[in-house]
Amino acid sequence: MSLSCAYFIYTEIFLRNGLKKTSKLILIVIPIVIILIMFSSENQEEVKIDPFYKIGLSGIKDKYAIGEELTFSLFLNGYGSECGSYEVQITKEGRQIEGREINIECTEKTAKVFENINVDITTLTLILSEPGIYIVTGEFSNKNGEKFQDKKNIEVS
């Protein structure tokens, strides 16, 4: 049954029973308000939140002694899809000392699942046996190829 048909039946029942002018006015206003509410709720769009990411390195000090153990984690926080590639590297004087790459496949289903993200991706441990400046880099590349990076310098003496 359409809204106009229901409104017609509704008004006929009440108008034939000899309602006062105030009641007739209410009878007309209420269905109009209901119709307006229905149209306004249909036109509301779901609020979309754009994805955002924060890649980070945790557990890293600024200075280490020779022979001390470096243990740290790569984490990802934000909102979006966590599929993509993750890479962590430890370099010294331009050469890679340690590294790890992790790929989380972006299937059609996982790429569309947007949610709050708060995950530890990986943990690395390394004995720092040589003095110098080391650079620890963590990177996340999402399904669109956008790169998010965190980099920390540490001194070993």
C-alpha positions in Angstrom: 0.0 0.0 0.0 1.4 3.4 -1.0 1.8 6.3 1.4 -0.8 8.4 -0.5 -3.4 5.5 -0.3 -2.7 5.1 3.4 -3.1 8.8 4.0 -6.4 8.9 2.1 -7.8 6.0 4.2 -6.5 7.7 7.3 -8.1 11.1 6.5 -11.4 9.6 5.4 -11.9 7.7 8.6 -11.3 10.7 10.8 -13.0 13.3 8.6 -16.2 11.3 8.4 -16.4 11.1 12.2 -16.8 14.9 12.4 -13.6 16.0 14.0 -13.0 19.6 15.1 -10.8 22.0 13.1 -7.9 21.5 15.4 -8.1 17.8 15.1 -8.3 18.1 11.3 -5.2 20.3 11.3 -3.3 17.7 13.4 -4.5 15.0 11.1 -2.9 16.9 8.1 0.3 17.9 9.9 1.2 14.5 11.3 1.4 12.6 8.0 3.4 15.5 6.4 5.9 15.3 9.3 6.1 11.5 8.9 6.7 11.8 5.2 9.4 14.5 5.7 11.2 12.3 8.2 11.2 9.3 5.9 12.7 11.4 3.0 15.3 13.0 5.2 16.5 9.6 6.6 16.8 8.1 3.1 19.0 11.0 1.9 21.5 10.7 4.8 24.8 9.2 3.8 27.0 7.2 6.1 29.9 9.3 7.3 33.1 8.1 5.7 36.4 8.2 7.4 39.4 8.4 5.2 42.1 5.8 6.1 45.1 7.0 8.0 48.1 5.1 9.3 50.9 5.6 11.8 53.9 3.3 11.5 56.2 3.2 14.4 59.2 1.7 16.0 59.0 1.0 19.8 61.6 -0.1 22.3 64.6 1.7 20.8 67.0 3.8 23.0 69.2 6.6 21.6 72.5 5.0 22.9 73.7 1.4 23.3 77.0 -0.1 24.5 79.0 -2.4 22.3 77.6 -6.0 22.8 74.3 -4.7 24.1 71.1 -6.3 22.6 68.8 -4.2 20.5 65.2 -5.4 20.7 62.4 -3.4 19.1 59.0 -3.8 17.5 57.4 -2.4 14.4 53.8 -1.4 14.9 50.9 0.0 12.9 48.1 2.1 14.2 45.3 3.9 12.5 42.2 3.2 10.5 41.9 1.4 7.2 43.0 -1.9 5.8 46.1 -3.5 7.3 46.9 -5.4 4.1 50.1 -4.3 2.3 53.8 -4.8 2.8 55.9 -4.1 5.9 59.6 -3.7 5.9 62.1 -3.1 8.7 65.8 -2.5 8.2 68.9 -1.8 10.3 71.6 -0.2 8.4 75.1 1.1 9.3 77.1 3.3 7.0 74.8 2.6 4.1 74.9 -1.2 4.3 72.1 -3.4 5.6 72.9 -5.2 8.8 69.5 -6.9 9.4 66.1 -6.7 7.7 62.7 -8.3 7.4 59.8 -8.0 5.0 56.3 -9.1 5.6 53.5 -9.1 3.0 49.8 -9.3 4.0 47.9 -10.1 0.8 45.3 -7.7 -0.3 42.4 -9.8 -1.5 39.2 -8.1 -2.7 37.6 -8.9 0.7 40.5 -7.7 3.0 41.1 -4.6 1.0 37.6 -3.4 1.7 37.6 -4.1 5.4 38.3 -0.8 7.1 38.7 -1.0 10.8 40.7 0.5 13.7 44.2 -0.9 13.5 46.6 -1.4 16.5 49.0 -4.3 15.7 52.6 -5.2 16.4 53.9 -6.4 13.0 57.2 -7.9 14.0 60.0 -7.8 16.6 63.6 -7.9 15.8 66.6 -8.6 18.1 70.2 -7.9 17.2 73.5 -7.8 19.2 75.2 -4.6 18.4 78.9 -5.7 18.1 80.4 -2.7 16.3 80.5 1.0 17.3 78.9 3.6 15.1 75.6 5.1 14.1 72.9 2.7 13.1 69.7 3.6 11.4 66.5 1.6 12.1 63.8 2.1 9.5 60.2 0.7 9.5 57.9 1.1 6.5 54.4 0.2 5.5 53.1 0.4 1.9 49.3 0.1 1.7 47.3 -1.4 -1.2 47.4 2.0 -3.0 51.2 2.2 -2.9 51.3 4.9 -0.3 54.3 4.6 2.0 54.4 5.4 5.7 57.8 5.4 7.4 59.4 5.8 10.8 63.2 6.1 11.2 65.4 6.3 14.3 69.1 6.7 14.7 71.0 5.0 17.4 74.6 5.4 18.6 76.7 2.4 19.7 79.8 3.1 21.6 
